[in-house]
């Protein structure tokens, strides 16, 4: 009996070793640390009146681990160094894209697999030339060399790109240099601006899906998808982009795709708890699209989910002594939309803008003074912020947004009352989670350095 069991175990081990992934999905939640994931799960439970968590799909994957994220130059990485490491397995200096500290190219797994005949797709909720997606195809000393990075996209030969448009579609240093969208068209990319249009043209050889892409004015493609909390009917989502990518890349015998939830990071920089929660849940919805594909091809598919770093030092619990995550449901828009609404009122009415009118907007968009009770001390702080807004004395600057004093104070108050805390507005060295399912997923259990993830993905394909 022991011999039979041993033979069976060896057979299973041999099959596991020989199995190769033909379809690889690599999801990167930019700025998504363990607390961002747990907060979303506990919020889902709170909405159901439960104490605990309602799991996201990613946390139900059978294999999980953690990864350290430090770069070659700093204990706290930026997205360029982390994106390069996750793409290629090579540590580099903060700010560098697709190259090692000495300037040598750091070739991504995507590039290697493309050379081996795989179909390749790169997508994000932020511009396609942002650090994380750019690390999959570009090589630049500085992450802000957007025009140079865009030329590398057109030269990559990758089959599909989706997300926000180019940050700098024209070369500001060379007026006769071609527009990046024109370069892409010349390189054989079909430009599409919506999910519906993309699905109609899925048979085209190469595709660039940019929301609201304007064929008559290609320089004005949107530079990011809307926040999930702000999304309107007809707006593109990461889940839809992944769906388009699957439809397109499935025409290849093998494919690799990287999908980034880039605006999780934006909300971490802005310490916007409710918007962060919605971004994480939206990211999970995109993973669900890939998981449905996995269920149809369980012996040929690998899905890996991780993050480049944590942003904001998000905490569950603060000095308020309260923990009421259900309060976050009353926030109806992102911090920049709230700021824009308040600033527009001020522009329209000037000094005539009354505090009572402002309070009604706060109630509508954050629940404060309505479903969310406000103490006398909190009211005084909010009125002080209102006065600063009226005098245009203070603007809260984050990495990606500038919001007025009142919008910042309102969301700070709501976060505090819900029990969400923030350490800072930047990145931290917190280890990030790894979740995996499918062929080779067992490789991702336990403690890892982020430089190990790309080689492990590549091993699963060989």
KEDO-834498 format. One record per atom (N, C-alpha, C): z, x, y; residue in three letters. Coordinates in pm, whole numbers, plus 50000, padded with zeros to 5 digits. Atoms other than C-alpha are relative to their C-alpha. Layout:
N
ZXYALA
...
***
This chain:
462
500005008349880UNK
500005000050000UNK
500005008750126UNK
499954991149884UNK
500865028550236UNK
498645006250027UNK
501334994149983UNK
497465044250169UNK
499034990150062UNK
500885010449947UNK
495715011250242UNK
500254998150149UNK
499655001949860UNK
497615006850569UNK
499545011950084UNK
500414988049929UNK
496935042950669UNK
498495000250018UNK
501465000349991UNK
493215038850591UNK
499534989950103UNK
500365010349902UNK
493055006850792UNK
500275004850142UNK
499664994849866UNK
494805023651087UNK
498995010450045UNK
500974989749966UNK
492425053351073UNK
498644993950034UNK
501265006749972UNK
489445029651062UNK
500014994050140UNK
499885006049866UNK
490685010951371UNK
499955010750107UNK
499984989049904UNK
491315044051548UNK
498605005750018UNK
501364994649993UNK
487825056451463UNK
499094990850080UNK
500805009749926UNK
486245024451592UNK
500315000750148UNK
499584999449860UNK
488295026951913UNK
499445012450068UNK
500504987449943UNK
487235063251963UNK
498494999250022UNK
501465000649992UNK
483545055351899UNK
499504989650101UNK
500455010649910UNK
483415024552121UNK
499665005750137UNK
500434995649868UNK
481565029552446UNK
499834987950092UNK
500175010849903UNK
481665008152757UNK
498575000350052UNK
501355001449945UNK
478224995552858UNK
500034993750139UNK
499875006949871UNK
479484975353155UNK
501375003650060UNK
498774995249938UNK
482064989953392UNK
500194993450136UNK
499605005649871UNK
483834971753675UNK
501195008050051UNK
498924992249940UNK
485974993353903UNK
500394993150131UNK
499515007249882UNK
488034973254153UNK
501055008450073UNK
499064992349918UNK
489834991154437UNK
500534991150111UNK
499355007549894UNK
492314971954650UNK
500495009750107UNK
499644990349897UNK
492434992654967UNK
501344996150062UNK
498685002649943UNK
496074995155078UNK
500914991649912UNK
499275009150089UNK
497294974954777UNK
501025007549914UNK
498924994350080UNK
500624988554659UNK
500624989749909UNK
499365009350094UNK
502874972954396UNK
500654988050069UNK
499365011449933UNK
504704951554652UNK
498994990050056UNK
501035009449957UNK
501474936854785UNK
499644990649885UNK
500325008150119UNK
500724924954431UNK
501154990349971UNK
498855008450033UNK
504254912054367UNK
500234989150104UNK
499815010149895UNK
504464894254703UNK
499044988349980UNK
500975010850025UNK
501284874754625UNK
500444991449882UNK
499575007650118UNK
502694864954285UNK
501234991450032UNK
498795007649965UNK
506064854254427UNK
499694988950100UNK
500455010549908UNK
504304834854702UNK
499424988349920UNK
500585010650084UNK
502324815854438UNK
501094992049931UNK
498875007050062UNK
505604807554263UNK
500724991350101UNK
499295007549896UNK
507244796854588UNK
499284987150036UNK
500775011949970UNK
504434772254655UNK
500214989149895UNK
499735009650108UNK
505284756054321UNK
501494996749990UNK
498575002650001UNK
508984754854408UNK
500765007949896UNK
499394991850103UNK
509784782154158UNK
500605012650059UNK
499444986949968UNK
511964813054185UNK
499465009949899UNK
500604990450093UNK
510024842154035UNK
498585002950039UNK
501394996449971UNK
506344848954004UNK
499054991749915UNK
501135005650073UNK
503134831853905UNK
498975011249995UNK
500804987850009UNK
501054860953773UNK
498584998750053UNK
501414998449972UNK
497754871553920UNK
499295003749871UNK
500764996450119UNK
494974877453669UNK
500165014949968UNK
499984985550024UNK
495074915153716UNK
501275004649931UNK
498744995750061UNK
498734917853617UNK
500154995149857UNK
499985004850138UNK
497994899553292UNK
499125008449909UNK
500804991050084UNK
495654926953173UNK
500935007349903UNK
499114994550104UNK
496994942852852UNK
500485014350024UNK
499614986149976UNK
497184978452985UNK
500255002150150UNK
499674997549860UNK
498834990453305UNK
500675013650015UNK
499374987149970UNK
500085022153469UNK
500195001450150UNK
499844996949859UNK
500685038853804UNK
499295013050032UNK
500674987649960UNK
498965066154002UNK
500575005150132UNK
499644993249875UNK
500125091054264UNK
498735001450084UNK
501195000749915UNK
497795092054565UNK
499845011650099UNK
500074989449899UNK
498415124354763UNK
498635006749999UNK
501304993349988UNK
495355142754891UNK
500185015049988UNK
499924985450005UNK
494525179754891UNK
500675005750123UNK
499474994949874UNK
495785182755249UNK
501314993950042UNK
498825007149950UNK
498695158455277UNK
500634991749889UNK
499305008750094UNK
501335139555082UNK
499604985650015UNK
500505013549975UNK
499965107955242UNK
498495000950022UNK
501464999249993UNK
496255103255184UNK
499434990250101UNK
500765010249929UNK
493675085655396UNK
498994994249902UNK
500925006750092UNK
490985063255250UNK
498825008849962UNK
501134991250032UNK
488305090355264UNK
500355009249884UNK
499584991050107UNK
490215115355051UNK
500294992349872UNK
499675007950117UNK
491505088254819UNK
498754993949938UNK
501245005650052UNK
488095071654790UNK
499185010549927UNK
500724989050064UNK
486495105254709UNK
500615003249865UNK
499304996850125UNK
489125111954444UNK
499764989249894UNK
500225010950096UNK
488735077654282UNK
498554999549955UNK
501435000150035UNK
484945081254287UNK
499625011549909UNK
500474987750067UNK
484695116854155UNK
501045007149916UNK
498944992550068UNK
488075128554027UNK
500365012850073UNK
499754987849924UNK
488135155854294UNK
500914997350120UNK
499145000849882UNK
490995159754542UNK
499285006450118UNK
500594993949882UNK
489885166554896UNK
500904998050121UNK
499275000649874UNK
491075169355255UNK
499844986450065UNK
500095012849928UNK
491885138055453UNK
498825000350097UNK
501135001249910UNK
488805126355640UNK
498675003549937UNK
501254995950063UNK
486215140955400UNK
499494989349905UNK
500665009750088UNK
483725119255211UNK
499135007449900UNK
500894995050104UNK
482265130054878UNK
499805015049998UNK
500084985550011UNK
483005166854908UNK
501395005949988UNK
498734993250019UNK
485735191454821UNK
500395007250128UNK
499574993649874UNK
487795210055086UNK
499125011650045UNK
500874988749963UNK
485385239655073UNK
498594995650039UNK
501305005249958UNK
482435217055155UNK
499014997749888UNK
500915002250114UNK
480925215354805UNK
499934985049969UNK
500125014350032UNK
479595181354696UNK
500954996049887UNK
499205006050107UNK
481935159754489UNK
499234987849952UNK
500885010750046UNK
479605138354283UNK
500784989049930UNK
499295011550055UNK
480785103654192UNK
499554996849859UNK
500375005350131UNK
480815087853848UNK
498764991250016UNK
501165008649975UNK
478365062853997UNK
498715008150004UNK
501194991449992UNK
475915090954079UNK
499635005849864UNK
500264994550133UNK
476315106253733UNK
499364989449910UNK
500535010550086UNK
475705073053561UNK
498604995650045UNK
501345003249951UNK
472725065653786UNK
498985009849942UNK
500884989850055UNK
471185098453668UNK
499774997849850UNK
500125002950144UNK
471765086453310UNK
499314986649975UNK
500775012350015UNK
469815054453376UNK
500764987150014UNK
499215012349983UNK
472615029953455UNK
499624992750128UNK
500085007649877UNK
472345001953707UNK
501295001750077UNK
498814997249918UNK
474745007753998UNK
500104990150115UNK
499745008949888UNK
476314983554245UNK
501265003950073UNK
498864996549916UNK
478674991054535UNK
500214988850101UNK
499765011449910UNK
480354963354735UNK
501405000550057UNK
498714999849931UNK
483224957354974UNK
500094988150095UNK
499815010349896UNK
484724932055214UNK
499885006050139UNK
500144993149872UNK
484334958055490UNK
498645006950004UNK
501324993949994UNK
481284977955608UNK
499675008949881UNK
500434992450118UNK
479264994355332UNK
500065015150024UNK
499864985749972UNK
479655027855510UNK
501445003950032UNK
498584996549990UNK
483475026155523UNK
500355010249892UNK
499644988550083UNK
485355053855344UNK
499914997449850UNK
499975002150145UNK
485865038155001UNK
498624997749941UNK
501355001150057UNK
482335025454937UNK
499155012450025UNK
500814988249969UNK
480825055955110UNK
500265011449901UNK
499654989350094UNK
482665079054868UNK
499224999149870UNK
500765001850122UNK
480555064754588UNK
498585005850009UNK
501414995949989UNK
477215076654731UNK
499755010950104UNK
500284991349886UNK
477645099055039UNK
500805013049994UNK
499314987249986UNK
478725134355130UNK
500035003350149UNK
499864997449856UNK
480095140755481UNK
501335006850027UNK
498764992949966UNK
482655163755637UNK
500994990550065UNK
499135009449930UNK
484015134955846UNK
499604985749967UNK
500255013850041UNK
484355098555744UNK
499354991750110UNK
500545007749888UNK
483265087156092UNK
498555003950034UNK
501424996849982UNK
479775102356059UNK
499174988649941UNK
500545012150060UNK
478535067156002UNK
498485000249983UNK
501475000050013UNK
474845072556070UNK
499575008949884UNK
500334990950110UNK
474685102455835UNK
500324993549866UNK
499605006850124UNK
476565082855569UNK
498994989149964UNK
500975010650025UNK
474115053955610UNK
498685005249946UNK
501244994250055UNK
471135076855547UNK
500175003449853UNK
499744996950140UNK
472765087455222UNK
499954987449914UNK
500105012650075UNK
473035050955120UNK
498554997049967UNK
501415003250023UNK
469305045855162UNK
499365009649900UNK
500554989950090UNK
468655077754964UNK
500604999549860UNK
499254999750126UNK
471075069754680UNK
499214994749881UNK
500715006350110UNK
468705048554475UNK
500824989849925UNK
499165009950067UNK
471605026154376UNK
499334986250012UNK
500735012650012UNK
470454991454278UNK
500484989050094UNK
499455011149922UNK
472764969554484UNK
501125004850090UNK
498904998249906UNK
474954971454792UNK
500324986450061UNK
499625012649940UNK
476944942354932UNK
501275001550082UNK
498804999549916UNK
479494936855208UNK
499644999350146UNK
500304999549857UNK
479654942955580UNK
498815009150026UNK
501154991749964UNK
476734958955760UNK
500405014050041UNK
499754986349955UNK
476424993955895UNK
500795000050131UNK
499214998849878UNK
478955004456159UNK
499145005250116UNK
500884994249897UNK
476335024956347UNK
498585000449946UNK
501355000350056UNK
472835013756243UNK
499005008750074UNK
500884990949927UNK
471285035856512UNK
500725013250025UNK
499464986749975UNK
471755072956576UNK
500185001850151UNK
499724999449856UNK
473465075156915UNK
499665013650061UNK
500344986649950UNK
472615112356940UNK
498505002649998UNK
501444998050012UNK
468915107856865UNK
499314986350014UNK
500555013349970UNK
467145078157024UNK
498754996849920UNK
501225002850078UNK
464005082256812UNK
500274999549850UNK
499665000750143UNK
465855083456479UNK
499884985549954UNK
500225013750047UNK
465055053056263UNK
501304992249981UNK
498895009050027UNK
467385023256234UNK
500315000549850UNK
499604999050141UNK
469385024355908UNK
499454988549916UNK
500575011250074UNK
468184989755808UNK
498535002549971UNK
501414996650022UNK
464605001755853UNK
499875010649890UNK
500014989950105UNK
465385032055639UNK
500204993749862UNK
499755006650127UNK
466755009455367UNK
498774992349952UNK
501225007350037UNK
463654987455375UNK
498925009749951UNK
500994989950039UNK
461465018455356UNK
500325005649862UNK
499584994850131UNK
463505029855054UNK
499914989449890UNK
500225010250102UNK
462724997054878UNK
501074989549987UNK
498945010150007UNK
465794976054954UNK
499554987050065UNK
500225013249945UNK
465354938955002UNK
501264995750073UNK
498855004149919UNK
467614926255281UNK
500244985049984UNK
499655014150009UNK
469434893455227UNK
501314997750074UNK
498845002649916UNK
472104875955434UNK
500954989649948UNK
499125010350052UNK
473674849755210UNK
499985000249847UNK
499925001450146UNK
474714842154853UNK
498774992849947UNK
501125008050047UNK
471984816054817UNK
498705007850004UNK
501224992049987UNK
469244838954944UNK
499975011249898UNK
499934989250097UNK
470454867254722UNK
499644995249860UNK
500275005350134UNK
470334845554410UNK
498514996649983UNK
501425003150007UNK
466764834954493UNK
499165012649982UNK
500784987650003UNK
465674871354522UNK
500595010249903UNK
499274991250091UNK
467714885354234UNK
499095009449922UNK
500924991650076UNK
464594899554067UNK
499475011950077UNK
500474988549921UNK
463904923854352UNK
500605012949947UNK
499604987450062UNK
464184960154253UNK
501355004950053UNK
498754995649937UNK
466944969854501UNK
500374990250110UNK
499565010349905UNK
469054948154729UNK
501175004850084UNK
498884998149910UNK
471334950755031UNK
500384986250054UNK
499505013149958UNK
473404919155088UNK
501005001950113UNK
499164998949882UNK
474864918055440UNK
500164986050059UNK
499825013749952UNK
476424885355565UNK
499364997850136UNK
500675003849875UNK
474464867755839UNK
498955010450043UNK
501044990249965UNK
471784894855819UNK
498864992950072UNK
501015006249914UNK
469244886756091UNK
498715008349989UNK
501254992750021UNK
465694896555994UNK
499335003750132UNK
500634997349870UNK
464654894956360UNK
500815009850085UNK
499154991049923UNK
467564915656485UNK
500965007249905UNK
499204994050106UNK
468804938056201UNK
501155008650048UNK
498884992049950UNK
471104958156425UNK
501284991950011UNK
498835008549980UNK
473444928356442UNK
500544993949871UNK
499365004550124UNK
474464924856079UNK
501505000250018UNK
498545000549988UNK
478144915156044UNK
500615012949946UNK
499434987350045UNK
480414945556008UNK
501134998349899UNK
498995002550103UNK
482904929055770UNK
499984985349964UNK
499835014150036UNK
483534897055578UNK
501214994550073UNK
498805005849937UNK
485984872655738UNK
501205001649908UNK
498795000750083UNK
489584873655622UNK
499954987249917UNK
499975011850086UNK
490134849555334UNK
500684988350069UNK
499255010749932UNK
492614829955547UNK
499174993650112UNK
500855005049891UNK
489914825655817UNK
498654994749950UNK
501345003050052UNK
486974818455586UNK
499624985450025UNK
500565013449979UNK
484774788755672UNK
498924997449895UNK
501045003550095UNK
482274770255460UNK
498725007650034UNK
501214992149979UNK
479204791955415UNK
500255014850016UNK
499684985849990UNK
481024824855470UNK
499965006549862UNK
500104992550124UNK
480434851055202UNK
501375005049956UNK
498764994750055UNK
483304861354973UNK
499705011549906UNK
500174989050094UNK
483844892154756UNK
499664994549861UNK
500315005950130UNK
483804869654449UNK
498524996649988UNK
501435003250001UNK
480304857754542UNK
499155012649991UNK
500764987550005UNK
479114893354599UNK
500025005749858UNK
499904995250138UNK
480404903454254UNK
499104991549909UNK
500855008950079UNK
478614873154108UNK
498535003750016UNK
501384995849976UNK
475354883754272UNK
499725013349930UNK
500184986850061UNK
475834919554153UNK
499864999049848UNK
500115001850146UNK
476384908153793UNK
498634994449965UNK
501315006050027UNK
473254886453805UNK
498895010450012UNK
501044989949979UNK
471234915653936UNK
500095011449898UNK
499854988350085UNK
472684944253732UNK
499924996849852UNK
500115003950141UNK
472684924553408UNK
498605002149946UNK
501364997150042UNK
468974931353401UNK
499875014349948UNK
499954986350054UNK
469934967553321UNK
500714999849865UNK
499314999150129UNK
471034978052973UNK
501475003650018UNK
498634995849971UNK
474164993453125UNK
500184999650151UNK
499774999749856UNK
475794990253465UNK
501445003950033UNK
498704996349941UNK
478665003053679UNK
500054993850138UNK
499855004949865UNK
479964985453984UNK
501405002850053UNK
498744998249930UNK
482694993454235UNK
500104989150106UNK
499765010649902UNK
484134964454434UNK
501325002550070UNK
498814997049922UNK
486614970454716UNK
500494987850077UNK
499345009749912UNK
489074945954868UNK
500495007550122UNK
499714990949890UNK
488964965155194UNK
500934994650106UNK
499205005549891UNK
490764940955423UNK
501474998049964UNK
498574999150033UNK
494024942755230UNK
500615010950088UNK
499564988749918UNK
494354975655414UNK
500124996050147UNK
499965004349861UNK
493534959955752UNK
501304992650029UNK
498815008149978UNK
496394935255713UNK
501285008149986UNK
498864991150009UNK
498774962855610UNK
500215007650130UNK
499904993149871UNK
497984982055927UNK
500544990750108UNK
499545009749901UNK
498624950156123UNK
501314993349965UNK
498745006250045UNK
501784940855927UNK
499934984850001UNK
500255014550003UNK
500344905955878UNK
500194995049858UNK
499645003350137UNK
502104892855568UNK
499184989049937UNK
500745011250059UNK
500384859455514UNK
498555003649975UNK
501404996150018UNK
496894873655567UNK
499865010049887UNK
499994990550111UNK
497754902055329UNK
500054992749866UNK
499875007850124UNK
498824877155061UNK
498674993649963UNK
501285006650027UNK
495554858055096UNK
498925010049959UNK
500994989850038UNK
493514890255076UNK
500205004749856UNK
499724995950137UNK
495254900654753UNK
499564989249902UNK
500405011050088UNK
494714866254598UNK
498474998849995UNK
501465000549995UNK
491064867054711UNK
499405011449918UNK
500414988550082UNK
490664901554555UNK
500114996549852UNK
499795004250138UNK
492074887354232UNK
498934990049955UNK
501065009650032UNK
489494859254248UNK
498695007249968UNK
501204992050030UNK
486734885454253UNK
500135006549862UNK
499754994350133UNK
488314902253950UNK
499754989549893UNK
500205010850096UNK
488214868353777UNK
498534998149965UNK
501445001050027UNK
484404867853811UNK
499605010549896UNK
500284989450097UNK
484224901153627UNK
500634996949864UNK
499305003150126UNK
486734889153369UNK
499224989649919UNK
500815009750073UNK
484514859453281UNK
498835006949931UNK
501054992150065UNK
481734884553211UNK
500595007549880UNK
499334992850109UNK
484174904953000UNK
500214990949879UNK
499775009350111UNK
484994874152792UNK
498744997649918UNK
501275001550071UNK
481294871752701UNK
499585013049931UNK
500384986850055UNK
481034909252626UNK
501265008649978UNK
498714993050010UNK
484554920052516UNK
499935013849934UNK
500094987250071UNK
483384949052299UNK
499155010250074UNK
500894991149926UNK
481174964452567UNK
500415001950146UNK
499645000449858UNK
483024959352898UNK
501355006650026UNK
498744994249952UNK
485724978853083UNK
500224995450144UNK
499615003449863UNK
487524965653390UNK
501245008250036UNK
498864992049951UNK
489834989153585UNK
500284995650144UNK
499575004149867UNK
491814978153890UNK
501055009850050UNK
498974991549941UNK
493735001554120UNK
499904999350152UNK
500044999349854UNK
494245010754487UNK
499845014550042UNK
500134986449950UNK
493475040954701UNK
501325005250055UNK
498694996649945UNK
496935040354864UNK
500694987150037UNK
499285011549947UNK
499585016654993UNK
500005000850152UNK
500005000349853UNK
499525005455357UNK
501124991250053UNK
499005007849928UNK
502424994255573UNK
501425001349949UNK
498664999650056UNK
505375001255345UNK
500584986149983UNK
499605014150014UNK
505574964355255UNK
501234998849911UNK
498755001850073UNK
509024953155139UNK
500264985149975UNK
499535013550031UNK
510334921954970UNK
501484999550027UNK
498605000149958UNK
513574915855153UNK
500175008350126UNK
499734992649877UNK
514814926455498UNK
501404996550049UNK
498635001949951UNK
517914925255716UNK
500334985650035UNK
499725014149973UNK
517534887655771UNK
500894993949893UNK
499235005550111UNK
519184882055434UNK
499354987649941UNK
500705011850048UNK
516664854055377UNK
498825004149913UNK
501214997650079UNK
513884851655123UNK
499324986549977UNK
500645013150000UNK
511644821855188UNK
498495001750013UNK
501434997149993UNK
508084831855104UNK
499154987550023UNK
500775012249981UNK
506994795455109UNK
499694997450148UNK
500275001749857UNK
507194797455490UNK
498645005550040UNK
501274993849964UNK
504044818655487UNK
498834990249991UNK
501085009850011UNK
501974787855396UNK
499674993650135UNK
500225006449870UNK
502344775955756UNK
499135008350093UNK
500914991849921UNK
500304805055891UNK
498574996449961UNK
501335005450028UNK
496744791855919UNK
498865009450036UNK
501074990749963UNK
494834822056050UNK
500555014150005UNK
499604986049991UNK
494894859856074UNK
500565003250138UNK
499414995849873UNK
496644878956351UNK
498965001050111UNK
501004998749893UNK
493404886156536UNK
499444986650044UNK
500455013449959UNK
492334849656528UNK
501074993250086UNK
498925005549919UNK
495764839256660UNK
499985006250139UNK
500054993049872UNK
495544865556932UNK
498824995150084UNK
501195004549929UNK
492014854557023UNK
500194986050057UNK
499765013749954UNK
493094818157047UNK
500915000050123UNK
499064999449888UNK
496034826257276UNK
499365006550123UNK
500644993149888UNK
494014850357489UNK
498944991250066UNK
501015009049944UNK
491214824757529UNK
500654989450088UNK
499275009749919UNK
493734799157655UNK
500415006050134UNK
499574993449877UNK
495034824357906UNK
498825002250095UNK
501194998049916UNK
491514832358029UNK
499564986950065UNK
500455013049951UNK
490694795458065UNK
500934994350107UNK
499065006849912UNK
493884784658242UNK
500765009250094UNK
499344990649912UNK
495234816158397UNK
501494997450012UNK
498575001649976UNK
498684812558555UNK
500494985849973UNK
499625013950027UNK
498614775058485UNK
500364997649853UNK
499715001650143UNK
499044781058113UNK
501514998949978UNK
498575002750015UNK
502424765558034UNK
500525004249864UNK
499344996150123UNK
504884777257771UNK
499944988849896UNK
500045011150095UNK
504934742557612UNK
498644999049931UNK
501335000350061UNK
501184744257555UNK
499855011449899UNK
500044988550090UNK
501534778657399UNK
500824997049875UNK
499175003750115UNK
504334765657176UNK
499254991049903UNK
500755009150088UNK
502034738457044UNK
498985007649916UNK
500934991750076UNK
499484764956942UNK
500745007749891UNK
499204992950100UNK
502194785056766UNK
500394990749886UNK
499645009750103UNK
503294753756580UNK
498814997149910UNK
501225003250075UNK
499724745856477UNK
499605011449906UNK
500574988750075UNK
498824780956357UNK
501015008549925UNK
499004992050071UNK
502144795956242UNK
501164991649946UNK
498885008450042UNK
504544766856189UNK
501255001850082UNK
498834997849916UNK
507024781156440UNK
500204988250094UNK
499605011549919UNK
508864753956635UNK
499634986649933UNK
500335012050076UNK
507664729556369UNK
500695000649865UNK
499444998950135UNK
508124733755994UNK
500915012349988UNK
499194987950003UNK
509644768056065UNK
500934999850121UNK
499015000749892UNK
512834766056269UNK
500105013450072UNK
499884988149916UNK
513294790556554UNK
501395000250063UNK
498664998849941UNK
516734803056661UNK
499895002450150UNK
499984997649855UNK
517744806557024UNK
499605014450032UNK
500334985949979UNK
517484844356995UNK
498505002449979UNK
501434998650027UNK
513994842156843UNK
499184993550109UNK
500705006849893UNK
512934817257109UNK
499955008650126UNK
499964991349882UNK
514024841157383UNK
499015011549986UNK
500924988850023UNK
512034869657226UNK
498554995450009UNK
501365005349994UNK
508934847857191UNK
499604996850144UNK
500315002949860UNK
509164836257553UNK
499805012950080UNK
500204987049934UNK
509504872457664UNK
498615005449969UNK
501344995650038UNK
506334880757468UNK
498934991850071UNK
500925008849924UNK
504614850857634UNK
499835005250142UNK
500074994849863UNK
505474865257976UNK
499195013050004UNK
500784987550006UNK
504044899057872UNK
498514996949985UNK
501405004050017UNK
500854882057757UNK
499434995050133UNK
500465005549873UNK
500604863358087UNK
499755011050103UNK
500174988949906UNK
500984896058279UNK
499075010849944UNK
500864990250069UNK
498714914458031UNK
500665013849997UNK
499244987549997UNK
501454940558009UNK
499955007649868UNK
499844993350129UNK
501354947757640UNK
498954995249901UNK
500915002850109UNK
498744949557367UNK
500455008249880UNK
499604993050123UNK
499694958357011UNK
498755005449934UNK
501174993550057UNK
497184983456878UNK
500265003849855UNK
499964995650139UNK
496624987056504UNK
498725007949976UNK
501174991650028UNK
493995008356332UNK
498694992350022UNK
501255007649994UNK
491424980256326UNK
500004988650101UNK
499945011549910UNK
492644954156575UNK
500935002850118UNK
499075000449888UNK
494244949756915UNK
500394985450019UNK
499545013849984UNK
496384918356943UNK
500984999150115UNK
499125001349886UNK
498314904357236UNK
501464999349956UNK
498574998850029UNK
502094906557258UNK
500554987649932UNK
499455012350055UNK
502744870057174UNK
499574998049855UNK
500465001350139UNK
500604869356860UNK
500785009549910UNK
499244990350079UNK
502334900856738UNK
501434995749977UNK
498605004350013UNK
505824887356806UNK
500114987649912UNK
499955012150081UNK
505034853556647UNK
499925003349851UNK
500144996850142UNK
503884868756318UNK
501135009049952UNK
498824992050035UNK
506704894356323UNK
501174990649969UNK
498925009750021UNK
509114864856352UNK
499834992649868UNK
500265007350124UNK
507454845756068UNK
500235008849878UNK
499784990550110UNK
507434876455841UNK
501495001849975UNK
498574997650010UNK
511104882455913UNK
500724988149935UNK
499355011950053UNK
512114846655838UNK
499634997649853UNK
500435001650139UNK
510124847055512UNK
500625010649909UNK
499404989350079UNK
511844879255401UNK
499095011749974UNK
500924988750016UNK
508884902955430UNK
500325010650104UNK
499744988849910UNK
509594937155580UNK
498865010049996UNK
501034989549991UNK
507314965455691UNK
500665012750051UNK
499454987249957UNK
508145002255730UNK
499225005750117UNK
500844993449900UNK
505195012555947UNK
498664992750008UNK
501345005749989UNK
501625004756047UNK
498945008849937UNK
500954990850063UNK
500035032755846UNK
500155000749850UNK
499954998150145UNK
499635045655493UNK
501345005949958UNK
498824993650058UNK
502485056355265UNK
499605007649875UNK
500254992550123UNK
502775078954962UNK
500414992249875UNK
499605008350113UNK
503895050054738UNK
498975000549889UNK
500915000450113UNK
502405051354389UNK
499364986149991UNK
500745012650007UNK
499785024454328UNK
499844995649855UNK
500155005050136UNK
499315001954025UNK
498615002349943UNK
501274999850074UNK
496585004553761UNK
500084988849897UNK
500095010550101UNK
495514974853549UNK
498645001549931UNK
501264998050072UNK
492864976753277UNK
499904990849878UNK
500305008050118UNK
491224955953005UNK
498625004049949UNK
501314997350058UNK
488364962352764UNK
499905013449932UNK
500284987750074UNK
486764992552604UNK
500595012150073UNK
499394988249939UNK
488855023652674UNK
501154997150093UNK
498955003849905UNK
491485004352870UNK
501335006749969UNK
498734993850039UNK
494315020452674UNK
500205013750065UNK
499924986949934UNK
493535053252852UNK
500814999450130UNK
499445001349866UNK
495055039553174UNK
501484996350001UNK
498575002950003UNK
498615033353058UNK
500805012050046UNK
499094989249962UNK
501545053453192UNK
499745005350139UNK
500054993649868UNK
501785076953487UNK
498775008850011UNK
501214992149978UNK
498625092453631UNK
499985005750141UNK
500434995949867UNK
497385112453923UNK
498694992850025UNK
501245007549976UNK
494545094454098UNK
498745008049965UNK
501154991750039UNK
492265123854012UNK
499614998049854UNK
500295002350143UNK
492445113153645UNK
499194987449976UNK
500585013150025UNK
491015078253692UNK
498495000649980UNK
501464999150013UNK
487325086553748UNK
499595006849869UNK
500374994050129UNK
487145110753450UNK
500264990849881UNK
499705009250110UNK
488805084653227UNK
498974988749992UNK
501075010150000UNK
486255058553334UNK
498735005849942UNK
501234993850052UNK
483425082653264UNK
500095002049848UNK
499814998050145UNK
484875091252921UNK
499754987149922UNK
500165012850069UNK
484845054352832UNK
498544996149984UNK
501435003350007UNK
481075053452888UNK
499235009149905UNK
500724989850078UNK
480245083052663UNK
500244998749850UNK
***
